[in-house]
Amino acid sequence: MKRQDARIAAAVVLACALLTALTGCGAQPRGGAGSRGRVRIAAASDLSAALGALIAGFSAAHQNIEVNISYGSSGTFYAQLTNRAPFDVFLSADRSYPKQLIAQGLTVPNSEFAYARGRIVAWTPTASPIDVARDGLQALTSEQIAHVAIANPDHAPYGRAAVAALTKEGIYDRVRPKLVFGESVSQAMQFVATGAAEAGIVALSLALAPATRDKGRWFEIPDSDYPAIEQSGVILQWAEDVEAARAVRAYILSADGQAVLKQYGFLPAGS
């Protein structure tokens, strides 16, 4: 009888061991002591320099939360998120895409937050014979400029702002044959920085990025030339760790987070 009881006990131990290996039975629950949260951010590419610096500050204060960032066009991310792409937070370059996600019930209720207002500049490399800082947008009509890079206005808010500015200044028809479209505003900046285009209309935040701030000249386009680029974010309904996502949101909106965004040329939301 004792031998049979021993066999039963051994079988129970083996079954528990198998369950632990296959399902994590007995492991520390997510969110418990010793666990590490994770936040996956889909971010507009105008944030590619600023957000890295901002999240470095966040990570120093929240070592228990891992943050992964992917950069791209806001419109492209929106299309992916309507199919439940695996992100927790969406930082858009405008408010329309988060609003559409909210309308479709794809976000955590009351999680939208306006975090900054973007600005655009006309940018040329330092070696360019065109002095865009002196001549402004009119410089783009020069015969010495064959290509002007902007973000694709079909899905990038910065591209739409560029078209609006050219139209407001009355030079869109003259510049339109020169336009080359980047998938995002950061790709438009790359076109100019690498010589694929002689000039571009890009985000001020990219002109101020460490990699480019000493390599070009720019003219800040007046705010009155284009609709305000009000940027907002939202937490997705399928976020793995909503509390960790809220911690990221809180830091972006904090004095420290806003100071980093200001350093890269962003204005406070609603200003």
C-alpha positions as CSV (number, residue, x, y, z in Angstrom):
1,M,0.0,0.0,0.0
2,K,2.8,2.4,0.9
3,R,4.5,1.6,-2.4
4,Q,1.3,2.5,-4.3
5,D,1.1,5.8,-2.3
6,A,4.7,6.6,-3.2
7,R,3.9,6.0,-6.9
8,I,0.9,8.3,-6.7
9,A,2.9,11.0,-5.0
10,A,5.7,10.8,-7.6
11,A,3.1,11.1,-10.4
12,V,1.7,14.2,-8.8
13,V,5.1,15.8,-8.5
14,L,5.9,14.9,-12.2
15,A,2.6,16.4,-13.4
16,C,3.2,19.6,-11.5
17,A,6.7,19.9,-12.9
18,L,5.3,19.5,-16.4
19,L,2.6,22.1,-15.8
20,T,5.2,24.5,-14.5
21,A,7.3,24.1,-17.6
22,L,4.5,24.4,-20.1
23,T,2.3,27.1,-18.5
24,G,4.5,28.9,-16.0
25,C,2.5,27.5,-13.1
26,G,4.0,28.8,-9.9
27,A,5.8,31.7,-11.6
28,Q,5.6,35.2,-10.2
29,P,2.4,36.8,-11.6
30,R,2.8,39.7,-14.1
31,G,2.9,42.9,-12.1
32,G,4.0,41.2,-8.9
33,A,7.2,41.9,-7.0
34,G,10.3,41.4,-9.1
35,S,8.4,41.6,-12.4
36,R,9.3,44.1,-15.1
37,G,6.7,45.9,-17.1
38,R,7.0,46.6,-20.8
39,V,5.7,49.4,-23.0
40,R,5.8,49.2,-26.8
41,I,5.5,52.7,-28.4
42,A,4.5,53.4,-32.0
43,A,5.9,57.0,-32.5
44,A,5.7,59.6,-35.2
45,S,9.1,59.9,-36.8
46,D,9.5,63.6,-35.9
47,L,10.1,62.3,-32.4
48,S,13.0,60.1,-33.4
49,A,15.6,62.3,-31.6
50,A,13.5,63.8,-28.8
51,L,11.7,60.7,-27.6
52,G,15.0,58.8,-27.2
53,A,16.3,61.5,-24.9
54,L,12.9,61.7,-23.1
55,I,12.7,57.9,-22.5
56,A,16.3,57.8,-21.2
57,G,15.1,60.1,-18.4
58,F,12.0,58.0,-17.9
59,S,14.0,54.8,-17.7
60,A,16.3,56.3,-15.1
61,A,13.3,56.9,-12.9
62,H,11.4,53.7,-13.8
63,Q,14.0,50.9,-14.0
64,N,11.2,48.3,-13.6
65,I,9.7,49.3,-17.0
66,E,11.2,48.4,-20.3
67,V,10.3,50.7,-23.2
68,N,10.6,49.7,-26.9
69,I,10.0,52.4,-29.6
70,S,9.3,52.0,-33.3
71,Y,9.2,55.2,-35.5
72,G,7.3,55.8,-38.7
73,S,4.5,57.7,-40.4
74,S,1.5,58.4,-38.2
75,G,-0.9,57.3,-41.0
76,T,1.0,54.1,-41.6
77,F,0.8,53.3,-37.9
78,Y,-2.9,54.2,-37.8
79,A,-3.6,51.6,-40.6
80,Q,-1.6,49.0,-38.6
81,L,-3.3,49.7,-35.4
82,T,-6.8,49.3,-36.9
83,N,-5.6,45.7,-37.3
84,R,-4.4,45.6,-33.7
85,A,-0.7,45.9,-34.3
86,P,1.3,44.9,-31.2
87,F,1.8,48.3,-29.6
88,D,0.7,49.7,-26.3
89,V,1.0,53.5,-26.9
90,F,0.6,55.5,-30.1
91,L,2.2,58.9,-30.3
92,S,0.8,60.5,-33.4
93,A,2.0,63.7,-35.1
94,D,-1.6,64.9,-35.2
95,R,-4.9,64.4,-33.3
96,S,-7.0,62.9,-36.1
97,Y,-5.5,59.4,-36.0
98,P,-5.9,58.9,-32.2
99,K,-9.5,60.3,-32.5
100,Q,-10.3,57.8,-35.2
101,L,-9.0,54.9,-33.1
102,I,-11.1,56.2,-30.1
103,A,-14.2,56.3,-32.3
104,Q,-13.6,52.6,-33.3
105,G,-13.3,51.5,-29.6
106,L,-9.6,50.6,-30.0
107,T,-8.2,52.6,-27.1
108,V,-8.3,52.6,-23.3
109,P,-11.2,55.0,-22.3
110,N,-10.0,58.5,-21.4
111,S,-6.4,57.8,-22.3
112,E,-5.9,60.4,-25.0
113,F,-3.3,63.1,-24.2
114,A,-2.1,66.1,-26.2
115,Y,1.7,66.3,-25.6
116,A,3.1,68.9,-28.0
117,R,2.8,71.1,-31.1
118,G,5.1,70.5,-33.9
119,R,6.9,73.1,-36.2
120,I,8.2,72.9,-39.7
121,V,11.3,74.4,-41.4
122,A,12.8,74.6,-44.9
123,W,16.2,72.9,-44.6
124,T,19.3,72.8,-46.8
125,P,22.8,71.3,-46.1
126,T,25.4,73.7,-45.0
127,A,27.3,73.2,-48.3
128,S,24.3,74.3,-50.4
129,P,24.7,77.4,-52.5
130,I,21.1,78.2,-51.5
131,D,20.7,80.3,-48.4
132,V,17.3,79.2,-47.2
133,A,17.9,80.9,-43.8
134,R,18.0,84.2,-45.7
135,D,15.5,83.7,-48.6
136,G,12.9,81.5,-46.8
137,L,10.5,79.4,-48.8
138,Q,11.1,81.4,-51.9
139,A,14.5,79.8,-52.1
140,L,12.8,76.5,-53.1
141,T,11.8,78.1,-56.4
142,S,15.5,78.5,-57.4
143,E,16.6,76.7,-60.6
144,Q,19.5,75.3,-58.5
145,I,17.1,73.2,-56.6
146,A,15.8,70.2,-58.6
147,H,14.3,68.2,-55.7
148,V,12.4,69.3,-52.6
149,A,11.8,66.5,-50.1
150,I,8.6,66.4,-47.9
151,A,6.8,63.7,-46.1
152,N,4.0,62.0,-48.1
153,P,0.9,64.2,-47.5
154,D,-1.4,61.2,-48.0
155,H,-0.5,59.8,-44.6
156,A,2.0,62.1,-42.9
157,P,0.8,65.3,-41.0
158,Y,4.1,67.0,-41.7
159,G,3.7,66.5,-45.4
160,R,0.2,68.0,-45.3
161,A,1.7,71.0,-43.4
162,A,4.4,71.4,-46.0
163,V,1.8,71.5,-48.8
164,A,-0.3,74.0,-46.9
165,A,2.7,76.3,-46.4
166,L,3.7,76.2,-50.0
167,T,0.2,77.0,-51.0
168,K,-0.1,79.8,-48.5
169,E,3.1,81.4,-49.9
170,G,1.7,81.1,-53.4
171,I,4.6,78.9,-54.7
172,Y,3.1,75.4,-54.6
173,D,2.6,75.2,-58.4
174,R,6.2,76.2,-59.0
175,V,7.6,73.8,-56.4
176,R,5.2,70.8,-57.1
177,P,7.3,69.4,-60.0
178,K,10.3,69.2,-57.7
179,L,8.6,67.4,-54.8
180,V,9.8,64.0,-53.7
181,F,8.0,62.2,-51.0
182,G,9.4,60.4,-48.0
183,E,7.4,57.7,-46.3
184,S,7.8,59.8,-43.2
185,V,9.2,63.2,-42.3
186,S,12.4,61.6,-41.0
187,Q,12.9,59.9,-44.4
188,A,12.3,63.3,-46.1
189,M,15.1,64.7,-43.9
190,Q,17.3,61.7,-44.9
191,F,16.8,62.5,-48.6
192,V,18.2,66.0,-48.1
193,A,21.0,65.0,-45.7
194,T,22.3,62.3,-48.1
195,G,22.0,64.5,-51.3
196,A,19.0,62.8,-52.9
197,A,17.3,66.2,-52.6
198,E,18.7,69.6,-52.5
199,A,16.2,71.0,-49.9
200,G,13.3,69.8,-47.8
201,I,10.5,70.9,-45.6
202,V,10.9,68.9,-42.4
203,A,10.2,69.0,-38.7
204,L,12.2,71.5,-36.6
205,S,12.8,68.7,-34.2
206,L,14.9,66.9,-36.8
207,A,16.8,70.0,-37.7
208,L,17.8,70.3,-34.0
209,A,18.7,66.6,-33.7
210,P,22.4,66.0,-32.7
211,A,23.0,64.2,-36.0
212,T,22.0,67.1,-38.2
213,R,22.0,70.3,-36.1
214,D,25.4,71.4,-37.4
215,K,25.0,70.1,-40.9
216,G,22.4,72.4,-42.3
217,R,20.7,75.8,-42.4
218,W,17.0,76.3,-42.0
219,F,14.2,78.8,-42.1
220,E,11.4,78.4,-39.7
221,I,8.1,78.6,-41.5
222,P,5.6,80.9,-39.9
223,D,2.8,79.2,-37.9
224,S,0.3,81.2,-39.9
225,D,1.3,79.3,-43.1
226,Y,-0.1,75.9,-42.0
227,P,-2.7,74.4,-39.7
228,A,-1.3,73.8,-36.2
229,I,0.4,70.4,-35.8
230,E,-1.2,69.4,-32.6
231,Q,0.3,66.1,-31.6
232,S,-1.4,63.6,-29.3
233,G,-1.1,60.1,-28.0
234,V,-3.4,57.3,-26.8
235,I,-3.1,54.0,-25.0
236,L,-4.3,51.0,-27.0
237,Q,-7.1,48.8,-25.8
238,W,-4.9,45.7,-26.0
239,A,-2.0,47.2,-24.1
240,E,-0.1,44.5,-22.2
241,D,0.5,46.6,-19.1
242,V,-1.8,49.6,-18.9
243,E,-0.3,50.9,-15.7
244,A,3.2,51.0,-17.2
245,A,1.7,52.7,-20.3
246,R,0.1,55.3,-18.0
247,A,3.5,55.9,-16.3
248,V,5.0,56.7,-19.7
249,R,2.2,59.1,-20.5
250,A,2.6,60.8,-17.1
251,Y,6.3,61.3,-17.7
252,I,5.8,62.7,-21.2
253,L,3.4,65.3,-19.7
254,S,5.6,66.0,-16.7
255,A,7.8,69.1,-16.4
256,D,10.9,66.9,-17.2
257,G,9.3,65.3,-20.3
258,Q,8.1,68.7,-21.6
259,A,11.5,70.2,-21.1
260,V,13.0,67.6,-23.4
261,L,10.4,68.2,-26.0
262,K,11.0,72.0,-25.8
263,Q,14.8,71.4,-26.3
264,Y,13.9,69.8,-29.6
265,G,11.7,72.7,-30.8
266,F,8.3,71.4,-29.8
267,L,5.8,73.9,-28.3
268,P,3.4,73.0,-25.5
269,A,0.2,71.4,-26.7
270,G,-2.5,74.0,-27.3
271,S,-0.1,77.0,-27.4
